[in-house]
Amino acid sequence: MARELVDLPFGKFLFTRVSFDSTCNAPYFRLMDADGVFVYARPAGNFTLTFDLSRKRCTGWYDMRTGECYECPGKRAVSEKYEQCPECQRKTGFNPAFYNTTELSVQQAELNKKPHLLYLAYFSSETVKVGISNAERGLARLLEQGARSAVILETFPSANVARQYEAQIARLPGLCESVQLRKKAQILVENSYDEVVTRQKLEQVIAVIQRALNIQFSNPQFAELSSIMINGTALSSCTAIELWNQPRLSGAFVGLLGQLLIMEQQNRLLVTPMKQYLGNYVTIAGDVAPLDLTPVQTSLF
């Protein structure tokens, strides 16, 4: 679905999603205003985000057929570990682990019939993930995960066929099916990234998979994602990079590595996991507010 991306608006909104547009690969915050209208805002420049953690609301439901989002009918509160109320979960009907259940929603069954990509996502030399994604989303799903680089191994006619290969590959040594957000933050803070080394690693993994499964991928498509997500110049020029978990974040936008928002302040990069704020209200201002930064630490984990 083509959607209009707008400049980051100022004011108070419900913070409902962090993702990337499947048409242009640009990052966006999905915000809901006081009238229940969803806004897809592109972060850029200087801004301050202040989150209200006193209450958390359902982020609404998503129509997988049309790509439209809707406000929660009951405007319900949800607990910390949830983003949707049970009604909105049912209305959406999405289950990424569809292969672990015997009961599929009509929406998920229809989605599974569409072409799906089989991919490898590179986070570090020790962390390479195998996964599948709806082909219509293009690179958006890989960007959403925060993979620094990736390779699309093959496109299959359905999710079920793609899943068969995913399951076999995931059992091979050195590969995984999921990477925790905390691990992604740790990798960003502690590991350097080299495009050439990354490409070599992915080529090695492909060779291992093809030998182990006795298959040959016809035309693997490599995608360098880091430059799409992060301003490399800002990343290399700052004196420190650290995890920032305070509900107030301010500075100059550097990038969005999946769910990790990266801002620069006082020549330091602050990395904030944004998933924790989905369903909270946020006040957005167009200035830079000074933050009380602690002395630089040699290790954050």
C-alpha positions as CSV (number, residue, x, y, z in Angstrom):
1,M,0.0,0.0,0.0
2,A,1.4,3.4,-1.0
3,R,1.2,5.9,1.9
4,E,2.1,9.5,2.3
5,L,5.0,10.2,4.6
6,V,5.0,13.6,6.2
7,D,7.4,15.7,8.2
8,L,7.5,15.0,11.9
9,P,4.6,16.9,13.4
10,F,4.8,18.7,16.8
11,G,2.3,18.1,19.6
12,K,0.9,15.1,21.5
13,F,0.2,11.8,19.8
14,L,-0.2,8.1,20.6
15,F,3.0,6.3,19.5
16,T,1.9,3.2,17.6
17,R,4.6,1.9,15.4
18,V,8.2,2.2,14.1
19,S,8.9,0.9,10.7
20,F,10.0,1.5,7.1
21,D,8.0,2.3,4.0
22,S,7.9,-0.6,1.6
23,T,7.9,1.7,-1.5
24,C,10.8,4.1,-0.7
25,N,12.4,2.3,2.3
26,A,12.3,5.5,4.4
27,P,11.9,5.2,8.2
28,Y,8.7,6.4,9.8
29,F,6.9,6.8,13.1
30,R,3.2,5.9,13.0
31,L,1.4,8.3,15.2
32,M,-2.3,8.7,16.1
33,D,-3.7,12.1,16.7
34,A,-6.6,13.1,19.1
35,D,-9.2,12.4,16.4
36,G,-8.0,8.8,15.8
37,V,-6.3,9.7,12.5
38,F,-3.0,7.9,11.8
39,V,0.0,9.9,10.6
40,Y,3.1,8.4,9.0
41,A,5.9,10.8,10.0
42,R,9.5,10.7,8.8
43,P,12.0,11.5,11.5
44,A,14.7,14.1,10.5
45,G,16.7,17.0,11.9
46,N,16.5,18.1,15.5
47,F,13.6,17.1,17.8
48,T,12.7,16.0,21.3
49,L,10.5,13.1,22.2
50,T,8.9,13.0,25.7
51,F,7.0,9.8,26.5
52,D,4.2,9.6,29.1
53,L,4.6,6.2,30.8
54,S,1.7,6.6,33.2
55,R,-0.7,4.7,30.9
56,K,-0.5,2.5,27.8
57,R,-3.2,2.2,25.2
58,C,-4.0,-0.4,22.5
59,T,-2.3,0.7,19.3
60,G,-5.4,-0.3,17.2
61,W,-5.8,-2.9,14.5
62,Y,-4.4,-3.4,11.0
63,D,-6.3,-4.6,7.9
64,M,-3.9,-7.0,6.2
65,R,-6.0,-6.9,3.0
66,T,-6.0,-3.1,2.5
67,G,-3.0,-2.0,4.6
68,E,-5.2,0.4,6.5
69,C,-4.9,1.0,10.3
70,Y,-7.8,1.7,12.6
71,E,-8.1,3.1,16.2
72,C,-9.0,0.6,18.9
73,P,-12.9,0.6,19.0
74,G,-12.8,0.6,22.8
75,K,-9.8,2.9,23.2
76,R,-8.6,0.3,25.7
77,A,-5.7,0.3,28.1
78,V,-3.3,-2.6,27.8
79,S,-0.6,-4.0,30.1
80,E,3.1,-3.4,29.6
81,K,3.8,-6.6,27.6
82,Y,1.0,-6.0,25.0
83,E,0.5,-3.6,22.1
84,Q,-3.0,-4.6,21.2
85,C,-6.1,-5.6,23.1
86,P,-7.6,-9.1,22.4
87,E,-10.3,-7.6,20.1
88,C,-7.7,-5.7,17.9
89,Q,-5.5,-8.8,17.8
90,R,-8.4,-10.8,16.4
91,K,-9.3,-8.1,13.9
92,T,-5.7,-8.0,12.7
93,G,-5.3,-11.8,12.6
94,F,-1.6,-11.8,12.2
95,N,0.5,-14.6,13.5
96,P,4.2,-14.7,12.3
97,A,4.6,-18.1,14.0
98,F,1.7,-19.6,11.9
99,Y,3.6,-22.9,11.6
100,N,3.3,-23.5,15.4
101,T,-0.5,-23.4,15.5
102,T,-3.3,-25.6,14.1
103,E,-5.8,-22.7,14.0
104,L,-5.1,-19.9,11.5
105,S,-7.1,-16.7,11.1
106,V,-8.7,-16.1,7.7
107,Q,-6.4,-13.1,7.3
108,Q,-3.2,-15.2,8.0
109,A,-4.4,-18.0,5.7
110,E,-4.8,-15.5,2.8
111,L,-1.4,-13.9,3.5
112,N,0.3,-17.3,3.5
113,K,-0.9,-17.9,-0.1
114,K,1.1,-14.9,-1.3
115,P,4.8,-15.2,-2.5
116,H,7.3,-15.1,0.3
117,L,11.0,-14.3,0.4
118,L,13.6,-16.5,2.0
119,Y,16.5,-14.4,3.3
120,L,19.6,-14.2,5.5
121,A,20.0,-11.1,7.7
122,Y,23.4,-10.1,8.9
123,F,23.8,-8.4,12.3
124,S,27.4,-9.4,13.0
125,S,29.9,-12.1,12.0
126,E,28.5,-14.2,14.9
127,T,24.9,-13.4,14.3
128,V,23.2,-14.3,11.0
129,K,19.4,-14.9,11.0
130,V,17.3,-16.8,8.5
131,G,13.8,-15.7,7.9
132,I,10.8,-15.4,5.5
133,S,8.8,-12.4,4.6
134,N,5.8,-11.4,2.5
135,A,7.4,-10.5,-0.9
136,E,5.2,-7.4,-1.3
137,R,7.1,-5.8,1.6
138,G,10.4,-5.8,-0.3
139,L,13.3,-4.7,1.9
140,A,11.0,-3.1,4.5
141,R,10.9,-6.2,6.7
142,L,14.7,-6.5,6.7
143,L,15.1,-2.8,7.6
144,E,12.5,-3.2,10.3
145,Q,14.6,-5.9,11.9
146,G,17.7,-3.7,11.9
147,A,19.9,-6.0,9.8
148,R,23.0,-4.2,8.6
149,S,23.1,-6.3,5.4
150,A,21.0,-9.1,3.9
151,V,20.6,-11.4,1.0
152,I,17.4,-12.7,-0.5
153,L,18.0,-16.3,-1.3
154,E,14.9,-17.1,-3.2
155,T,11.2,-16.2,-3.7
156,F,8.7,-19.0,-3.2
157,P,5.0,-19.1,-4.2
158,S,3.7,-19.3,-0.6
159,A,4.7,-18.9,3.0
160,N,4.4,-22.6,3.7
161,V,6.9,-23.5,1.0
162,A,9.3,-20.8,2.2
163,R,8.9,-22.0,5.8
164,Q,10.1,-25.5,4.9
165,Y,13.4,-24.1,3.7
166,E,13.6,-21.7,6.6
167,A,13.2,-24.5,9.2
168,Q,15.9,-26.6,7.6
169,I,18.4,-23.8,7.4
170,A,17.7,-22.7,11.0
171,R,18.9,-26.1,12.2
172,L,22.4,-25.5,10.7
173,P,25.2,-24.4,13.1
174,G,25.8,-20.7,13.4
175,L,22.3,-19.6,12.2
176,C,19.3,-18.5,14.2
177,E,15.6,-17.6,13.6
178,S,15.4,-14.6,15.9
179,V,17.6,-11.9,17.5
180,Q,16.5,-10.1,20.6
181,L,16.4,-6.3,20.5
182,R,18.8,-6.1,23.4
183,K,21.3,-8.2,21.4
184,K,20.9,-5.9,18.4
185,A,21.7,-2.8,20.6
186,Q,24.7,-4.6,22.0
187,I,26.0,-5.4,18.5
188,L,25.6,-1.8,17.4
189,V,27.4,-0.5,20.5
190,E,30.2,-3.0,20.6
191,N,30.8,-4.1,16.9
192,S,32.2,-2.3,13.9
193,Y,30.7,-2.8,10.5
194,D,32.5,-3.5,7.2
195,E,30.6,-3.9,4.0
196,V,33.2,-6.1,2.3
197,V,33.6,-8.4,5.3
198,T,29.9,-8.7,5.6
199,R,29.5,-9.7,1.9
200,Q,32.2,-12.4,2.3
201,K,30.5,-13.8,5.4
202,L,27.1,-14.0,3.7
203,E,28.7,-15.7,0.7
204,Q,30.3,-18.3,3.0
205,V,27.0,-19.0,4.7
206,I,25.2,-19.4,1.4
207,A,27.8,-22.0,0.3
208,V,27.4,-23.9,3.6
209,I,23.6,-23.9,3.1
210,Q,23.7,-25.1,-0.5
211,R,26.1,-28.0,0.4
212,A,24.1,-29.0,3.5
213,L,20.7,-29.0,1.8
214,N,22.0,-30.1,-1.6
215,I,20.3,-27.1,-3.4
216,Q,21.4,-24.2,-5.6
217,F,19.9,-20.8,-5.2
218,S,19.4,-19.4,-8.7
219,N,20.1,-15.7,-8.1
220,P,20.8,-14.5,-4.6
221,Q,20.2,-10.8,-4.3
222,F,22.5,-8.9,-1.9
223,A,21.3,-5.7,-0.2
224,E,23.5,-3.3,1.8
225,L,21.1,-1.9,4.4
226,S,23.2,0.0,6.8
227,S,23.6,3.1,4.6
228,I,19.8,3.3,4.3
229,M,19.2,3.2,8.0
230,I,22.1,5.2,9.4
231,N,24.1,8.4,8.6
232,G,27.5,6.8,8.4
233,T,29.3,10.1,8.7
234,A,27.6,11.0,12.0
235,L,28.2,7.4,13.2
236,S,32.0,7.7,12.7
237,S,32.5,11.2,13.9
238,C,31.0,10.9,17.4
239,T,33.2,10.2,20.4
240,A,30.9,7.6,22.0
241,I,27.8,5.5,21.5
242,E,25.6,4.3,24.3
243,L,22.3,2.9,25.2
244,W,19.7,5.5,26.3
245,N,16.6,4.2,28.1
246,Q,15.1,7.4,29.5
247,P,11.6,8.5,28.5
248,R,12.9,11.8,27.2
249,L,15.1,11.7,24.1
250,S,16.5,14.7,22.3
251,G,19.1,15.6,19.7
252,A,19.8,15.4,16.0
253,F,18.4,12.4,14.1
254,V,21.2,10.0,12.9
255,G,19.2,7.0,11.9
256,L,16.8,4.2,12.7
257,L,18.4,0.7,13.0
258,G,15.2,-1.4,13.0
259,Q,13.5,-0.5,16.3
260,L,16.6,1.4,17.6
261,L,16.4,5.1,17.3
262,I,19.8,6.8,17.1
263,M,20.2,10.4,18.1
264,E,23.3,12.7,18.5
265,Q,23.7,15.0,21.4
266,Q,26.9,16.5,22.8
267,N,28.9,14.6,20.2
268,R,27.6,11.3,21.6
269,L,25.2,8.8,20.0
270,L,22.2,7.8,22.0
271,V,20.6,4.5,21.1
272,T,17.0,4.0,22.3
273,P,14.9,0.8,21.8
274,M,11.6,2.3,20.7
275,K,9.4,-0.8,20.9
276,Q,9.1,-0.3,24.6
277,Y,7.1,3.0,24.0
278,L,4.5,1.6,21.6
279,G,1.1,2.5,23.1
280,N,2.4,5.4,25.1
281,Y,1.6,9.0,24.4
282,V,4.5,11.1,23.2
283,T,4.9,14.9,23.0
284,I,7.1,16.0,20.1
285,A,8.9,19.3,20.0
286,G,11.2,20.7,17.3
287,D,14.1,21.7,19.5
288,V,17.0,20.1,21.3
289,A,16.7,19.8,25.0
290,P,19.9,19.2,27.0
291,L,20.1,15.8,28.6
292,D,22.0,14.8,31.7
293,L,24.5,12.4,30.1
294,T,26.7,10.3,32.4
295,P,30.4,10.0,31.8
296,V,31.4,7.8,28.9
297,Q,31.5,4.1,29.9
298,T,33.8,1.6,28.4
299,S,31.1,-1.1,28.4
300,L,27.3,-0.9,28.6
301,F,26.5,-4.6,28.8
